[in-house]
Amino acid sequence: MDNRDPDNGQDWVEDARTEVSGMLKEGMQHPSTKPVLAGAAVGTVGAMILPVITWPVGLAAGAGYMLYRRIKR
């Protein structure tokens, strides 16, 4: 049973910090690294298709979205 309060933003921030730290330490061996990199690639391609978004914004959005999905589960 998960005792975390879903309304407490601090848990999400701590989870994100832990996940990113693990990704940095373990590199490609970490289970979140490949999905986050794939999300970054999809965001970059999407930004190249849409003329109003630059590729760095697409990269950050794609990576951020996939990281959020990995943490939210």
Number of C-alpha atoms within 10 A of each C-alpha: 3 5 5 9 10 10 8 9 10 11 13 17 12 11 16 17 12 13 19 17 12 16 18 12 11 12 14 12 11 14 14 19 21 15 16 22 18 15 22 25 18 17 25 23 15 17 20 15 12 12 9 8 14 15 20 14 14 22 22 16 18 25 23 17 16 20 21 15 13 16 15 10 5
